Amino acid sequence: MTWSVHDDVSVLWAEHRGLTFPDDLRWLEIHGEPVALLDASLAGCISGYVDGRLNGHDLVVVDKCARDLRDLLPKLRAGEGHEYVVRLVRIADLILNDPGQARDRD
């Protein structure tokens, strides 16, 4: 893990954890998956990254959730849900592009 990326993720994650799940995302699905389930799955992986315990399987989950949420973005109107998803995708992208993750997986 790269400490500068870890710091960025930690700050964004702390902000995100203070939010409630937006009403405009409740009951939504993308590719047959409830958005709430994607959120919960990604939350576990992000917490693992912040705690320094993200493994290769978790990275696969982060990648899948991020792809699904990216596909959802064009379908969302501007508002709480859109901003919520944008933040999750941003955090996932930081984790997936952390140059230190490749070394940690070996």
C-alpha positions as CSV (number, residue, x, y, z in Angstrom):
1,M,0.0,0.0,0.0
2,T,1.2,3.5,-0.8
3,W,0.8,5.8,2.2
4,S,-0.2,8.9,0.2
5,V,-3.0,6.9,-1.4
6,H,-3.9,5.3,1.9
7,D,-4.2,8.8,3.4
8,D,-6.5,10.0,0.5
9,V,-8.7,6.9,0.9
10,S,-8.8,7.3,4.6
11,V,-10.0,10.9,4.4
12,L,-12.6,10.2,1.8
13,W,-13.8,7.1,3.6
14,A,-14.2,9.0,6.9
15,E,-16.3,11.6,5.1
16,H,-18.3,8.9,3.4
17,R,-19.0,6.9,6.6
18,G,-20.7,9.9,8.1
19,L,-23.4,9.8,5.4
20,T,-26.6,7.9,5.4
21,F,-27.5,5.7,2.4
22,P,-29.4,8.1,0.0
23,D,-33.1,7.5,-0.4
24,D,-32.8,7.8,-4.2
25,L,-30.5,4.7,-4.3
26,R,-32.9,2.5,-2.2
27,W,-34.4,-0.2,-4.2
28,L,-32.2,0.5,-7.3
29,E,-30.4,-2.3,-9.0
30,I,-27.7,-2.4,-11.6
31,H,-27.0,-5.7,-13.5
32,G,-29.4,-7.5,-11.2
33,E,-27.5,-6.4,-8.1
34,P,-29.1,-4.1,-5.5
35,V,-27.1,-0.9,-5.1
36,A,-27.3,-1.3,-1.3
37,L,-25.5,-4.7,-1.6
38,L,-22.8,-3.2,-3.8
39,D,-22.4,-0.4,-1.2
40,A,-22.1,-2.9,1.6
41,S,-19.6,-5.1,-0.3
42,L,-17.5,-2.2,-1.2
43,A,-17.6,-0.8,2.4
44,G,-16.1,-4.0,3.7
45,C,-13.3,-3.9,1.2
46,I,-12.6,-0.2,1.8
47,S,-12.5,-0.8,5.5
48,G,-10.1,-3.6,4.9
49,Y,-7.8,-1.4,2.8
50,V,-7.8,1.3,5.4
51,D,-7.0,-1.3,8.1
52,G,-4.2,-2.7,6.0
53,R,-5.8,-6.1,5.4
54,L,-7.0,-6.1,1.8
55,N,-6.3,-9.3,-0.1
56,G,-6.5,-10.3,-3.8
57,H,-10.1,-11.5,-3.5
58,D,-11.1,-8.2,-2.0
59,L,-9.5,-6.4,-5.0
60,V,-11.7,-8.4,-7.3
61,V,-14.8,-7.3,-5.3
62,V,-13.7,-3.7,-5.4
63,D,-13.2,-3.9,-9.2
64,K,-16.6,-5.5,-9.8
65,C,-18.4,-3.1,-7.5
66,A,-16.7,-0.1,-9.1
67,R,-17.5,-1.2,-12.6
68,D,-21.2,-1.7,-11.7
69,L,-21.4,1.6,-9.9
70,R,-19.8,3.3,-12.9
71,D,-22.5,1.8,-15.1
72,L,-25.1,3.2,-12.8
73,L,-23.8,6.8,-12.8
74,P,-25.3,7.9,-16.2
75,K,-28.7,6.6,-15.0
76,L,-28.7,8.8,-11.9
77,R,-29.9,12.3,-11.7
78,A,-27.8,14.9,-10.0
79,G,-28.3,14.8,-6.3
80,E,-27.5,12.9,-3.1
81,G,-27.3,9.5,-4.7
82,H,-25.2,10.6,-7.6
83,E,-22.6,12.3,-5.3
84,Y,-22.6,9.2,-3.0
85,V,-21.8,6.9,-5.9
86,V,-19.2,9.2,-7.4
87,R,-17.4,9.2,-4.0
88,L,-17.5,5.4,-3.8
89,V,-16.1,5.0,-7.3
90,R,-13.4,7.6,-6.5
91,I,-12.4,5.6,-3.5
92,A,-12.4,2.3,-5.4
93,D,-10.3,3.8,-8.2
94,L,-7.7,5.0,-5.7
95,I,-7.5,1.6,-4.2
96,L,-7.3,-0.2,-7.6
97,N,-4.7,2.2,-8.9
98,D,-2.5,2.2,-5.7
99,P,0.9,1.1,-7.0
100,G,1.6,-0.5,-3.6
101,Q,-1.3,-3.0,-4.0
102,A,0.5,-4.9,-6.7
103,R,3.4,-5.6,-4.3
104,D,1.0,-6.4,-1.5
105,R,-0.7,-9.1,-3.5
106,D,2.5,-11.0,-4.3
